[in-house]
Amino acid sequence: MSLVSALISALHSDEEGQGLAEYALILALIAIVAIVALIFLGGQVSKILSTVGNSI
């Protein structure tokens, strides 16, 4: 019986590690998308900010 409870507790701890890894992958994907968006839209954002700064 103690073997079964030890196995269940080991599986439970593996799920927490898996969840952490999934959150890390999602965070990395969001960071990559943000970097790519800044690379492609950086010039346009810079122009908009310059226009706003000059109008103030």
N, C-alpha and C positions, 0 to 999 in steps of 0.2 A: 504494500500500500504506500509506503514512503517513497518507493521508486516512481510510482505514478504521480504523486504530488510533486516530486522533484522535477519530473519531466514537464508537468504543467507549468511550474514556475519558470523553468528554463525557456519554454515556448513563449510565455508572457513577456519575459525580458527581451527576447528576440524581436517581438513585435514593436517594442518601444524604439529599439535601434533602427528598425526598418522605417518607422515613421519619421525618425530624425533624418535618415538618409533621403527620404522622399521630400521633406521640406528643404533640405539642402539642394537637391536637384531643381526644385521649383524656383528657389531663390537664384540659383545660377542661371536658369533659363530667363528669368525676368531681367537679370543684370545684362545678359547678352543682348536681349531685345532692346533694352534701354540704350546700350552702347551703339548698336547698329542704327537705331533711330536718331541718335545724336550725330552720328557720322553723316547720315544722309540729309538730315534736316538742320544741321548746325549753321549753315550759311543763311538760311531763311530766318532762323531764330535770331541770329545776330543782327540781321537787317531790321527785324521788327523791334528788337530792343534798342537799336540805335535811333529808330524813328521815334519811339516813345521817349527816349532820353532827350532828344533834340527838341521835341515839342514841349517838354517841361522846362 
